[in-house]
Every structure is written in C-alpha cells, then in structure tokens.
Amino acid sequence: MGRLDGHKRTTPSLHQRQTKTISVRTAPEFSNSRISFLLFLKTQCHESGDRIVIVGPKIRKRHCFGGQACFGSISSLILVSSNRKFEGLAINSTSKFLFLCEPKRSLLGSSVGVGWATEQRELGEEASQEDSSSVTALDFDHSDSQTVSGGEKPNSRVDVRELAYSLRAAKTADDVDVVLKEKGELPLQVYCAMIRGFGKDKRLKPAMAVVEWLKMKKNESGGLIGPNLFIYNSLLGAMKQSSGLGEAEKILSDMEEEGIVPNIVTYNTLMVIYMEEGEFQKALGILDLVKEKGFEPSPVTYSTALLVYRRMEDGMGALEFFVKLREKYSKRVIGNDADYDWEFEFVKLENFIGRICYQVMRRWLVKDENWTTKVLKLLNAMDNVGLKPSREEHERLIWACTREEHYIVGKELYKRIRERFSDISLSVCNHLIWLMGKAKKWWAALEIYEDLLDEGPEPNSLSYELVVSHFSILLSAASRRGIWRWGVRLLNKMEDKGLKPQSRHWNAVLVACSKASETSAAIQIFKAMVENGEKPTVISYGALLSALEKGKLYDEAFRVWNHMVKVGLEPNLHAYTIMASVLTGQQKFNLLDTLLKEMASKGIEPSVVTYNAIISSCARNGLSGVAYEWFHRMRGEKVEPNEITYEMLIEALANDAKPRLAYELHLKAQNEGLKLSIKPYDAVVKSAETYGATIDLNLLGPRPDKEKRATRESRKED
C-alpha cells in the first residue's frame, strides 16, 4: 500500500521494548473508513514498535492465527456512544502482530458515505450509517470488554467506557485532571476514542477539555505527552458530529501554534464543517487550499465538494464540477495515487453525482416557485454528459410533481421511462393521470391510459376511476357550452377504450343537445342510453323535454312526460318548468294553471326561472299581452323578476307595437337597480321611432356597452 490521505507508507522497525498488541472486536455488519484507522495505528506502532501487517485489496481471504486479530471490516479505533453509554475498544499486551483485511467495497461505499448520510437525512429517508471522514465511528457489542492496557502498572487495564463516562461533565482541563491525574500515562488512542465518543454523544465541552488537558500535560512533561495530529482531527470530527461548528478556526490556530501540520483528513473534515455552517464558498475553497499545501485531494474530498453543491441546490454547478473532474481523470491529471482504486472510486463518484442531481431536482419541484424549466434543463444536461438516472429515480421525481405547472416535467419523465426501461409502476401512471387532469390536460391523461391498455401494466380500478372522472369533466364542459358533437365523440371514445359511460355522462350530452336545440340528436342519445343499459334519471327526462320543447315537438314532449311519471320518477322543478313552457307554447293556459297547482300540492314552488320560461314562450309566440299578465302574476306571488324577465318582456312589448309600455318597464328595471343589456334598449328606441311614441332618452340613460351573450343565454336556459 502507498500513501493514505496524504501520508507516505512507513514500516517502523522493531524496538527492544515492551510491545503492545491491539485487539479489536467489531460487528461484521459495519464497514467504516480504513484510512484514519491505518493512520492511527501507524502512529501508535511507530511509538511502540508494534508491527502491522496489511493485507491489500486483492487478498480477500480472512486468516486467523493464534494471537492475531482478524476482521472483515476495518474502522478506526475510536469510541462510539449510544444514548446511554460509551463504548470503546480493548487493548492488551500479548500479541505482536495485527492482520488487517480490507472490507469489500460497494459502489456507494466509503468515499461518498458522508454525502449519502447527509442527503438522506434531509429528504426524510433512512439515513446511512456509514461515515467516511476521519471521524468514523465503530460500534461494539454492549457485552464486549472495552479496556486499554496502560496506566502506572505494566499490565494494568483501563476501562475506556467507564473513563469516558466519568469525564462526561468535564468543562475545563482542571476537571479532566481530577479524573486522569491518577491514571498515569495512557496511549493517545484512548484520548482519540474518548474525544470522538463525546462528539457522537453531542458533548463537545468534555472533548475540548480533554484536548486542553493534553496541552497542559505537554507543557508539564516537556513535550512527552500532548495532542498530536490525530487528536486534533478527532476534535474536528467531534465538532462536526456534535454540530458545534464555531470553533474550527480556533482549532486550526491551535494546531499552527503547536506546530502540527494538517493532513488531507483535516481538510476533508474542515470542508464538512464549513458546509454545515452554510459557508459554501469557503468549503469549496478548501480544494484550492489542499493543492496549495501540496496534498492530492482524495475521493472523499471530491465527494464532499459534490455534497456542498447539493446543499447549495446547485445541480448545474455540481454537474459542471463532475464533468471537469472526469476530464482530468481521463487525462490522468488525477487518479494517479496508488492508495486508491481510482477506477472503482470514480464509479462511485459517478453514481453520487447522479444521486445529487436527482435530489436537487426533487428539491426544486417541492419549492413554492415554478422551477420546472430548471428541472428540464438539468435533465437535458445529464443526457449530454451521459448520466442516466435509474427508473426508480425517474418515478420518485414524478411523485414530486404535484402542481399544475409540473405536468410538463411529469410528461417528459414518463416519456423517458417508456423509452429507456421495460417497465413502469402502475401507481406512477395513476399519479400522472391525476396530474394531467389537474393541469386540464385530459387528452394527455387519456394517452397514458391508452398506453396502459396497449403496453401495460394492466390498469386497475383507480386508473379506471381517474379516467372516467376526466371524461366527466370534459362532458360537463361540453354540456355547459352546448358542444353536443364533442360530447358524442367523448362517449364514443369511452366505449372504444372499454370505459362504460354512466348515467351522468349520458345526461351531460343530453343537456348539451338541449342547449344547442338539437332535438333529433337528443332523441338518439336518449335511445342509446337506454340500449346501453343505463336507466334514465329525472335529469335525462328533463334534458329531453327541453330539447323537444325547443323543437316545438309538444306532443312528443307530452308522451315523454307521461312515460316519466309512469316509470315512477317524480318530476323536479326543472321538469315542471319545461312542461310549463310546453303548455304555454300550445296556449293551453288552463292546463298550465293545473300544472302550477300540482306543483304547489307537492311543495314545489315556481321560481323566477319558471315564470321566465312562461314569459319567454309567450314572447316567442307573439303573446306580449299574456306575457305582461304573467309578469304581474309573478309579482303577486312575490317572485321578484330579474334582468332576463324584464329583457324578454320589454322586447316582446316593443315588437308588438307597445313602445310606451316597453319604455316604462325599462325605467322600472333601472329604478330597481337592474342593469339591462343593449338589446332591450335598442328595441325600445326602435319601437318608439317606428310607432311615433314620445320617450325621454335622457331618462333611459346612455346606450349600454356590448357584452357577450353567452352568460345571459345560459341564464335563460336555467
């Protein structure tokens, strides 16, 4: 092995002194950084003369001999604290050799572990337990013995867990001295372990107190005992883990005063601290500082820089950084350090940048602002550099699309999944159908449903209900606008796709036919509804009656009415209103009186719409006098006329050579605060000129502005 995080490999000679063998117990399921561990051992063995035998990455077999410690995952010898206790390590004084086997790596291993842990925590997902920085922690079984050889007696043992627990409330070097002054000389790894354990337990004060105590002891011992590089790295790591981020500059200043030169691990940890403080430019500036100091950035350095861009939510910046990094790697400007399997590490970095871009896009989609354009640009940029997000990442981005403006992103992601992958989640398709409907892109929703039928997966009941609901919206729009041909096409489309139209869908088309005065089309739709097994409702009959009345097919309207009553459907106000119009058109006013009495007997009071239908029918048939009588009758029934009432009656009177009466009604409507349209105004003026009536135009006021007739026509239909 070569240099590890900026250190050259050294093989210390054996000294003729008492040796220490370090034996570690670790759970095999944890895989942590080997770098700080090896650096840590190297220093200790240099001081003690212990021999380290390292098995390289190509030697994967695990060997175990008498007196040797064997483990399949490597971690630094440091302390981990749970919510209740500190856990440490065990060191004895018998063995001379320590065999280390490097862990098997995954594509999302140590160099990006810190990034994974941070980003997953931010997204609310299950946080990774892996941390590749110099402050990596190692969990031990609670039942293991955690002791360290040391102290005044040659073979005395120190319980590190108990020792750390006794220092948990320490705030100053004096507090530490009270506990440690009787312990004698302890290995520096004990202090490292305690400092890192304090960091894991969010106790920064005792960690700093231990370092201050070591500085005090250095002065007292003349430099024999004191903080070294690993102690300060451990303190920086504790600071990062305990979120005590304000003392980093002071620690670096202390290191400079002590004459301790930072290594790559120091700078990696410092970069994370700046990132946690929100000093993103400072964090990125560490890259230049590392090169100035003569170090080669490690994979951890680059992955941390990518994570800084993630925190900045700068997806394009992260992608540009990676592209430059990849170019340097391809030209062998970087990646020449034999300490790392750069081919393997670069695959991990490539996976990491893809993950970061996905996270940034997801963050953009959940913002209040509309960032859909930026999402699409980043997707295209990833295509241009050859990064291909997985199907799962595509689908998770689709789930983040919840607003109307997100439909374009959802549609693009759906297209990519269909083109690049063989499968897609049905729940994602249903979400997209819902999203397209929310954005009023109903035909796009129908296309997705058609893809489900043609390509799979098989649509379920939710898919069916979503598409049917979209058809209902479309048919309702057709009904309101009277676009009956469109409504018929929608019904045919539903049947083509295996969607059975329900009564509300047939009714919507019937109402559209009624509003368009398409009597024959309404009759055909009604028949088709019955033939398809749908039972007509009172709304169905009402729409058909309205169409027949507008077509002046009064006899057919009577037959439909009688059939409706025969099948047991109780007429509602709308049906009674249409029949009142039918009877008025036939001038059967005696039957009209009977109909109104029947309504009263059933507790259905005629509304202004009912009277408007009668007055309107009279006006269409040239019965302005009868219409005027019904106007007074509705006032007698305490039903207040509205603008439509006045407009129809004024036009009828004006056209029937009664300009003066029409003029007086116009003034009356104005006095009641009603705003009439231009049509009755012109009818009054024209009638007065035609028949020589004297009217005061000043009292009529200015001619009303033109307005759209759609609203008033729809009110007439009501």
C-alpha positions in Angstrom: 0.0 0.0 0.0 1.1 3.5 -0.6 0.2 6.9 0.8 -3.1 7.1 2.7 -4.8 10.5 2.7 -1.5 12.4 2.2 0.8 10.2 4.3 3.6 8.1 2.9 3.6 4.5 4.0 6.3 3.7 6.6 7.3 0.4 8.1 8.7 1.2 11.6 11.5 -1.0 12.9 11.0 -3.2 15.9 12.4 -1.7 19.1 13.6 -3.6 22.1 10.8 -2.5 24.4 7.6 -3.9 25.7 5.2 -4.3 22.7 1.5 -3.7 22.6 -0.8 -5.8 20.6 -4.1 -4.1 19.7 -7.1 -6.4 19.5 -10.4 -5.1 18.3 -13.8 -6.6 18.4 -16.2 -5.3 15.8 -19.6 -6.2 14.4 -19.2 -7.6 10.9 -22.1 -5.6 9.5 -20.4 -2.3 9.9 -18.0 -1.0 7.2 -16.1 2.2 8.0 -13.2 4.1 6.8 -9.9 2.3 6.9 -7.9 5.5 6.3 -8.0 7.1 9.7 -7.7 3.7 11.3 -4.4 2.9 9.5 -3.0 6.3 10.1 -3.9 6.0 13.8 -2.2 2.5 14.0 0.8 3.8 12.2 1.4 6.5 14.7 0.9 4.2 17.7 3.0 1.4 16.3 5.8 3.9 15.4 5.8 4.9 19.1 5.5 1.4 20.5 7.4 -0.6 17.9 4.4 -2.8 17.1 4.4 -4.4 13.7 1.5 -4.1 11.4 0.9 -6.5 8.5 -1.7 -5.2 6.0 -3.4 -7.4 3.5 -4.1 -5.5 0.3 -7.4 -5.3 -1.6 -6.6 -8.2 -3.8 -6.3 -10.6 -0.8 -9.8 -11.0 0.3 -9.5 -14.2 2.3 -9.8 -13.9 6.1 -7.0 -15.6 8.0 -6.9 -16.3 11.7 -3.9 -17.5 13.7 -3.2 -17.8 17.3 -2.7 -14.4 18.9 -3.9 -12.5 15.8 -6.9 -10.2 15.4 -8.9 -10.9 12.2 -11.8 -8.8 11.0 -13.6 -8.4 7.7 -14.3 -4.7 8.0 -11.8 -2.0 9.1 -12.5 1.1 11.1 -10.5 3.5 13.1 -10.1 2.6 16.8 -12.5 5.1 18.2 -15.3 5.4 20.7 -19.0 5.2 20.0 -21.6 6.3 22.4 -25.2 5.3 22.4 -27.9 7.3 24.0 -27.0 5.7 27.3 -23.3 4.5 27.4 -20.0 5.0 25.8 -18.4 2.0 24.1 -14.7 1.8 23.3 -12.0 -0.7 22.5 -9.8 -3.3 24.1 -6.1 -3.4 24.1 -3.8 -6.0 25.7 -0.1 -6.6 25.8 0.4 -10.1 24.5 0.3 -10.3 20.7 2.9 -8.8 18.3 1.1 -8.9 15.0 -2.1 -7.4 13.8 -3.5 -8.6 10.4 -6.0 -6.3 8.7 -8.2 -7.3 5.9 -9.8 -4.5 3.9 -13.6 -4.6 3.5 -15.3 -5.4 0.3 -16.4 -2.2 -1.4 -19.8 -1.3 -2.7 -20.4 1.2 -5.5 -21.8 3.5 -2.8 -19.1 3.0 -0.3 -16.9 5.0 2.0 -15.9 7.8 -0.2 -19.4 9.0 -0.6 -20.8 7.7 2.7 -20.9 11.1 4.3 -22.8 12.5 1.4 -25.3 9.7 1.4 -25.9 10.0 5.2 -26.5 13.8 5.0 -28.7 13.9 1.9 -30.9 11.0 3.0 -31.5 12.6 6.4 -32.5 15.8 4.7 -35.1 14.0 2.5 -36.5 12.2 5.5 -35.3 8.8 4.3 -33.5 6.2 6.2 -30.1 7.6 7.0 -27.0 5.7 6.1 -24.8 4.6 9.0 -21.6 5.0 7.0 -19.2 7.9 7.5 -16.0 8.0 5.6 -14.4 11.0 7.2 -11.7 11.0 9.7 -14.2 10.8 12.5 -15.7 7.5 11.5 -17.2 5.6 14.5 -17.2 1.9 15.3 -19.9 0.2 17.3 -19.1 -2.5 19.7 -21.3 -5.1 21.3 -22.5 -3.9 24.7 -21.3 -7.2 26.2 -17.7 -6.7 25.0 -15.0 -5.7 27.3 -13.7 -2.3 26.5 -10.4 -1.8 28.2 -6.9 -0.5 27.3 -3.6 -1.6 28.6 -1.8 1.3 30.3 -1.6 3.1 33.5 1.2 3.1 36.0 1.4 -0.7 36.3 2.8 -2.7 33.3 -0.2 -4.9 33.0 -2.9 -2.7 34.4 -6.1 -2.3 32.3 -8.2 0.9 31.9 -11.9 0.7 31.2 -12.3 3.3 28.5 -16.1 3.3 28.6 -16.0 4.0 32.4 -13.3 6.6 31.9 -15.2 8.5 29.3 -18.4 8.3 31.4 -16.5 9.9 34.3 -15.5 12.8 32.1 -18.9 13.4 30.5 -19.5 16.6 32.6 -15.9 18.0 32.3 -15.7 21.6 31.1 -12.1 22.6 31.8 -8.7 21.0 31.8 -8.8 21.0 35.6 -12.0 18.9 35.6 -10.2 16.4 33.4 -7.1 16.5 35.6 -9.1 15.5 38.6 -10.1 12.2 36.9 -6.9 11.5 34.9 -4.1 12.5 37.2 -4.1 9.1 38.9 -4.3 7.1 35.7 -0.7 7.5 34.7 0.4 7.5 31.1 -2.3 6.3 28.7 -2.0 5.6 24.9 -3.1 8.5 22.8 -5.6 6.4 21.1 -7.6 6.3 24.3 -7.9 10.1 24.1 -8.9 9.9 20.5 -11.5 7.4 21.3 -13.0 9.5 24.1 -13.0 12.7 22.0 -14.8 11.0 19.2 -17.2 9.4 21.5 -18.0 12.7 23.1 -18.7 14.0 19.6 -21.1 11.2 18.8 -22.8 11.9 22.1 -23.1 15.7 21.3 -20.8 16.6 24.2 -18.3 19.0 22.7 -17.2 20.6 26.0 -15.6 17.5 27.5 -13.9 16.7 24.2 -12.3 20.2 24.1 -11.5 19.9 27.8 -9.5 16.7 27.1 -7.5 18.5 24.4 -6.8 21.4 26.7 -5.7 19.0 29.4 -3.3 17.3 26.9 -1.9 20.7 26.0 -1.3 21.4 29.7 0.3 18.0 30.1 2.6 18.8 27.2 3.9 21.8 29.0 4.3 19.9 32.2 6.1 16.9 30.6 8.3 18.8 28.2 6.5 17.6 25.1 6.4 13.9 26.0 2.7 13.9 26.3 0.5 16.2 24.2 -2.0 16.5 21.4 -0.9 15.3 18.0 -2.5 15.4 14.5 -4.9 12.6 15.3 -6.1 14.2 18.5 -6.9 17.4 16.6 -8.5 15.5 13.8 -10.6 13.7 16.3 -11.6 17.0 17.9 -12.6 18.4 14.5 -14.6 15.3 13.9 -16.3 15.7 17.3 -17.1 19.2 16.4 -18.7 18.2 13.2 -20.7 15.4 14.8 -21.9 17.5 17.7 -22.9 20.4 15.5 -20.5 22.7 17.4 -19.2 24.4 14.3 -18.0 27.7 15.7 -14.6 26.6 16.9 -13.0 25.3 13.8 -10.8 28.4 13.2 -9.6 28.3 16.7 -8.6 24.6 16.4 -6.6 25.3 13.3 -4.9 28.2 15.1 -4.0 25.9 18.0 -2.6 23.4 15.5 -0.4 26.0 14.0 0.8 27.2 17.4 1.6 23.6 18.3 3.5 23.1 15.1 1.1 20.4 13.8 0.7 20.3 10.1 -2.9 19.4 8.9 -3.3 16.5 6.6 -5.9 15.6 4.0 -8.2 14.2 6.7 -8.1 17.6 8.4 -9.1 19.5 5.3 -11.9 17.0 4.5 -13.4 17.5 7.9 -12.9 21.2 7.7 -14.8 21.2 4.4 -17.7 19.4 6.0 -17.7 21.9 8.9 -17.9 24.9 6.6 -20.7 23.2 4.7 -22.7 22.7 7.8 -22.2 26.3 8.7 -23.6 27.3 5.3 -20.2 28.8 4.2 -20.4 27.0 0.9 -17.8 29.1 -0.9 -15.3 28.6 1.9 -16.0 24.8 1.8 -15.3 24.8 -2.0 -12.2 26.9 -1.4 -10.7 24.1 0.6 -10.0 22.3 -2.7 -7.6 25.0 -3.7 -6.1 25.1 -0.3 -5.4 21.4 -0.3 -3.5 21.8 -3.6 -1.6 24.8 -2.2 -0.5 22.7 0.8 0.9 20.0 -1.5 -1.8 17.4 -0.9 -3.7 15.4 -3.5 -7.5 15.5 -3.0 -8.9 12.1 -2.1 -12.2 10.6 -3.3 -13.6 11.8 0.0 -12.6 15.4 -0.9 -14.3 15.3 -4.2 -17.5 13.6 -2.9 -17.7 16.3 -0.1 -17.3 19.0 -2.7 -20.3 17.5 -4.6 -22.2 17.4 -1.4 -21.6 21.1 -1.0 -23.2 21.7 -4.3 -26.1 19.6 -3.2 -26.6 21.8 -0.1 -26.4 24.8 -2.4 -29.1 23.2 -4.5 -26.9 23.9 -7.5 -27.4 20.9 -9.7 -25.8 22.5 -12.8 -22.8 23.5 -10.7 -22.4 20.0 -9.4 -22.7 18.6 -12.9 -20.1 21.0 -14.3 -17.7 20.2 -11.4 -18.1 16.5 -12.1 -17.5 16.9 -15.9 -14.3 18.8 -15.2 -13.3 16.1 -12.7 -14.0 13.4 -15.3 -11.9 15.2 -17.9 -9.0 15.4 -15.5 -9.3 11.8 -14.7 -9.4 10.7 -18.3 -6.2 12.7 -18.9 -4.6 11.1 -15.8 -4.2 14.5 -14.2 -5.8 13.0 -11.1 -6.2 9.4 -10.1 -2.5 8.5 -10.1 -2.4 7.9 -6.3 -1.8 4.2 -5.7 -3.5 4.4 -2.3 -6.9 4.3 -4.0 -8.5 2.1 -6.6 -9.5 5.1 -8.7 -11.3 3.2 -11.3 -13.6 1.9 -8.6 -13.8 5.2 -6.7 -14.7 7.1 -9.9 -17.6 4.8 -10.5 -18.9 5.7 -7.0 -18.4 9.4 -7.8 -20.4 9.0 -11.0 -23.2 7.3 -9.1 -23.0 10.0 -6.5 -23.4 12.9 -8.9 -26.4 11.2 -10.4 -27.9 10.9 -7.0 -27.2 14.6 -6.2 -28.8 15.8 -9.4 -31.9 13.7 -8.6 -32.1 15.2 -5.1 -31.6 18.8 -6.4 -34.4 18.3 -9.0 -36.7 16.9 -6.3 -36.0 19.9 -4.1 -36.8 22.3 -7.0 -40.1 20.5 -7.5 -41.2 20.9 -3.9 -40.5 24.7 -3.8 -43.3 27.2 -4.0 -41.7 28.8 -7.1 -42.1 27.3 -10.5 -38.7 25.7 -11.3 -39.9 23.3 -14.0 -37.7 24.9 -16.6 -34.6 24.4 -14.5 -35.5 20.7 -13.9 -35.9 20.1 -17.7 -32.5 21.9 -18.3 -30.8 19.7 -15.8 -32.3 16.6 -17.2 -31.0 17.5 -20.7 -27.6 18.4 -19.3 -27.4 15.0 -17.6 -28.2 13.4 -21.0 -25.5 15.4 -22.7 -22.8 14.2 -20.2 -24.0 10.6 -20.3 -25.6 10.4 -16.9 -28.7 8.1 -16.9 -30.9 8.2 -13.8 -32.5 4.9 -12.8 -36.1 4.1 -13.4 -36.7 4.4 -9.6 -35.3 8.0 -9.6 -37.5 8.9 -12.6 -40.5 7.6 -10.7 -39.7 9.4 -7.5 -39.3 12.7 -9.4 -42.8 12.0 -10.9 -44.2 11.6 -7.4 -42.7 15.1 -6.6 -44.8 16.6 -9.4 -48.0 17.7 -7.7 -48.8 21.2 -9.1 -50.4 22.1 -12.4 -47.2 23.5 -13.9 -45.4 20.3 -13.1 -47.3 18.4 -15.9 -44.6 19.1 -18.4 -41.9 17.6 -16.2 -44.1 14.6 -15.5 -44.8 14.1 -19.1 -41.1 14.3 -20.0 -40.2 11.8 -17.3 -42.9 9.4 -18.3 -41.7 9.6 -21.9 -38.1 8.8 -20.8 -39.3 5.8 -18.7 -41.2 4.3 -21.6 -38.3 4.8 -24.0 -35.5 3.6 -21.7 -37.0 1.0 -19.5 -39.1 -2.1 -20.0 -41.4 -1.5 -17.0 -43.1 1.3 -15.1 -45.1 1.4 -11.9 -48.8 1.4 -12.2 -49.1 3.7 -9.2 -46.9 6.2 -11.0 -49.1 6.0 -14.1 -52.2 6.7 -12.0 -50.4 9.7 -10.4 -49.6 11.0 -13.8 -53.2 10.6 -15.0 -54.3 12.5 -11.9 -51.7 15.2 -12.6 -52.7 15.7 -16.2 -56.3 16.1 -15.2 -55.3 18.7 -12.6 -53.5 20.6 -15.3 -56.5 20.3 -17.6 -54.5 18.1 -20.0 -57.2 15.5 -20.3 -56.2 14.1 -23.6 -52.6 13.6 -22.3 -54.2 11.6 -19.4 -56.2 9.6 -21.8 -52.9 8.8 -23.8 -51.4 7.4 -20.6 -54.4 5.3 -20.0 -54.2 4.0 -23.6 -50.6 3.1 -23.0 -51.6 1.1 -20.0 -54.1 -0.9 -22.2 -51.6 -1.4 -25.0 -48.2 -1.7 -23.2 -49.1 -2.4 -19.6 -49.1 -2.6 -16.7 -52.8 -3.6 -16.6 -54.9 -0.6 -15.3 -56.7 -1.1 -12.0 -59.9 0.3 -10.6 -58.2 3.6 -9.6 -56.9 4.0 -13.2 -60.5 3.5 -14.4 -62.0 5.9 -11.9 -59.4 8.6 -12.7 -60.0 8.5 -16.5 -63.8 8.4 -16.0 -63.6 11.4 -13.8 -61.7 13.2 -16.5 -64.3 12.3 -19.0 -66.9 13.6 -16.6 -65.1 17.0 -16.6 -64.9 17.1 -20.3 -68.5 16.1 -20.8 -69.6 18.7 -18.2 -67.7 21.3 -20.2 -69.4 20.2 -23.3 -72.8 20.3 -21.5 -72.2 23.9 -20.3 -71.1 25.1 -23.7 -73.7 23.1 -25.7 -71.0 21.4 -27.7 -73.0 18.3 -28.3 -70.9 16.8 -31.1 -67.8 16.9 -28.9 -69.9 15.2 -26.2 -70.9 12.4 -28.6 -67.3 11.9 -29.6 -66.3 11.6 -25.9 -68.9 8.9 -25.4 -67.6 7.0 -28.4 -64.1 7.4 -27.1 -65.0 6.0 -23.7 -66.7 2.9 -25.3 -63.6 2.4 -27.6 -61.4 2.2 -24.5 -63.6 -0.1 -22.6 -65.0 2.6 -20.3 -68.7 2.2 -19.8 -70.4 5.6 -19.8 -72.6 6.1 -16.7 -75.9 8.0 -16.5 -74.2 11.3 -15.6 -72.1 11.0 -18.8 -75.2 10.4 -20.9 -77.0 13.3 -19.1 -74.2 15.7 -19.9 -74.5 15.0 -23.6 -78.3 15.2 -23.4 -78.1 18.7 -21.8 -75.6 19.8 -24.4 -78.0 18.7 -27.1 -80.8 20.6 -25.4 -78.8 23.8 -25.1 -77.9 23.5 -28.8 -81.5 22.9 -29.7 -80.5 19.7 -31.3 -83.8 17.8 -30.8 -83.0 14.8 -33.1 -79.6 14.3 -31.5 -81.1 14.4 -28.0 -83.6 11.7 -29.0 -80.9 9.5 -30.4 -78.7 9.9 -27.3 -81.7 9.1 -25.1 -82.3 5.9 -27.0 -78.7 4.9 -27.0 -78.6 5.4 -23.2 -81.5 3.0 -22.7 -80.0 0.5 -25.2 -76.7 0.5 -23.2 -78.5 -0.5 -20.1 -78.4 2.9 -18.3 -81.7 3.8 -16.6 -82.7 7.4 -17.4 -83.0 9.8 -14.5 -85.2 12.8 -14.0 -82.3 14.9 -15.4 -82.3 12.7 -18.5 -86.0 13.3 -19.0 -85.7 17.0 -18.3 -83.0 17.4 -20.9 -85.0 15.5 -23.5 -88.2 17.5 -22.6 -86.2 20.7 -23.1 -84.9 19.7 -26.5 -88.4 18.7 -27.6 -89.9 22.0 -26.4 -87.3 24.0 -28.3 -88.1 21.9 -31.4 -91.8 22.6 -30.8 -92.5 18.9 -30.6 -95.1 19.4 -28.0 -96.9 16.1 -28.5 -93.7 14.1 -28.2 -92.9 16.1 -25.0 -96.3 15.1 -23.5 -95.5 11.4 -24.2 -92.1 11.7 -22.6 -93.7 13.4 -19.6 -96.3 10.7 -19.2 -93.6 8.0 -19.6 -91.5 9.6 -16.9 -94.4 9.7 -14.5 -95.4 6.1 -15.4 -91.9 4.7 -14.5 -92.2 6.3 -11.1 -89.9 9.3 -11.5 -91.0 12.3 -9.5 -90.7 15.5 -11.7 -88.4 18.2 -10.2 -88.6 21.9 -10.6 -86.7 21.8 -13.9 -89.1 19.3 -15.4 -92.1 21.3 -14.3 -90.6 24.4 -15.7 -90.1 22.8 -19.1 -93.7 21.5 -19.2 -94.9 24.9 -18.3 -93.1 26.2 -21.3 -94.6 23.4 -23.4 -98.2 24.2 -22.3 -97.6 27.9 -22.9 -96.4 27.2 -26.4 -99.6 25.2 -27.0 -101.6 28.0 -25.4 -103.2 25.6 -23.0 -103.3 28.0 -20.1 -105.9 26.1 -18.3 -103.6 23.0 -18.1 -100.8 25.4 -17.2 -102.8 26.5 -14.1 -103.4 22.9 -13.3 -99.7 22.2 -13.5 -98.9 25.1 -11.2 -101.4 23.8 -8.6 -99.9 20.3 -8.8 -96.5 21.8 -8.1 -97.9 23.6 -5.1 -99.5 20.4 -3.8 -96.1 18.7 -3.9 -94.4 21.5 -2.2 -92.6 22.7 -5.3 -92.8 26.5 -5.6 -92.5 28.0 -9.1 -89.2 30.0 -9.3 -88.3 33.1 -11.3 -86.9 30.6 -13.9 -90.4 29.0 -14.2 -92.1 32.4 -14.8 -89.3 33.4 -17.2 -90.0 30.2 -19.2 -93.7 31.1 -19.5 -93.0 34.7 -20.4 -90.3 33.7 -22.9 -92.7 31.2 -24.5 -95.4 33.9 -24.8 -92.9 36.3 -26.3 -91.8 33.7 -29.0 -95.4 33.1 -29.9 -96.3 36.9 -30.1 -98.4 36.9 -27.0 -97.0 40.0 -25.4 -100.2 40.8 -23.6 -100.4 37.4 -22.0 -96.7 37.7 -21.0 -97.4 41.0 -19.3 -100.2 39.4 -17.3 -97.9 36.6 -16.1 -95.4 39.4 -15.2 -98.0 40.8 -12.8 -99.0 37.4 -11.6 -95.4 36.5 -10.6 -95.2 39.9 -8.7 -98.4 38.9 -7.0 -96.8 35.6 -6.0 -93.9 37.6 -4.5 -91.5 36.2 -7.0 -89.1 39.1 -7.9 -88.3 39.4 -11.7 -84.7 39.6 -12.7 -82.9 41.1 -15.7 -84.0 38.2 -18.0 -87.6 38.7 -17.1 -87.5 42.4 -18.0 -85.5 42.0 -21.1 -87.8 39.3 -22.6 -90.9 41.2 -21.7 -89.6 44.6 -23.0 -88.6 43.1 -26.3 -92.0 41.3 -26.6 -93.9 44.6 -26.0 -91.6 46.7 -28.2 -92.0 44.2 -31.1 -95.8 44.1 -30.5 -96.2 47.9 -31.2 -96.3 48.8 -27.5 -93.3 51.1 -27.2 -94.6 53.2 -24.4 -95.3 50.2 -22.1 -91.9 48.8 -23.0 -90.3 52.2 -22.2 -92.0 52.3 -18.7 -90.8 48.8 -17.9 -87.3 49.7 -18.9 -87.3 52.7 -16.5 -88.8 50.4 -13.8 -86.0 47.9 -14.1 -83.5 50.8 -13.9 -85.1 52.1 -10.7 -84.9 48.6 -9.2 -81.1 48.7 -9.8 -81.1 46.1 -12.6 -78.6 46.5 -15.5 -80.2 45.5 -18.8 -78.3 44.6 -21.9 -78.2 46.6 -25.1 -80.9 44.5 -26.9 -84.0 45.8 -24.9 -82.6 49.4 -25.0 -82.4 49.2 -28.8 -85.8 47.6 -29.0 -87.4 50.4 -27.1 -85.7 53.2 -29.1 -86.6 51.5 -32.4 -90.2 50.8 -31.5 -90.7 54.4 -30.4 -89.3 55.7 -33.7 -91.4 53.2 -35.7 -94.7 54.0 -33.9 -94.1 57.7 -33.1 -94.0 57.3 -29.4 -92.5 60.0 -27.3 -89.8 58.9 -24.9 -87.1 60.7 -22.9 -83.7 59.2 -23.9 -82.1 61.1 -21.0 -84.1 59.0 -18.6 -83.1 55.8 -20.4 -79.5 56.9 -20.0 -76.6 56.1 -22.3 -76.7 53.1 -24.5 -75.2 50.0 -22.7 -71.9 48.6 -23.9 -71.9 45.5 -25.9 -71.4 42.3 -23.9 -71.0 38.7 -24.5 -74.3 36.9 -24.9 -73.1 33.6 -23.6 -73.7 34.4 -20.0 -77.2 35.7 -20.5 -78.1 32.8 -22.8 -77.0 30.3 -20.2 -79.1 32.1 -17.6 -82.1 31.9 -19.9 -81.6 28.2 -20.1 -81.6 27.9 -16.3 
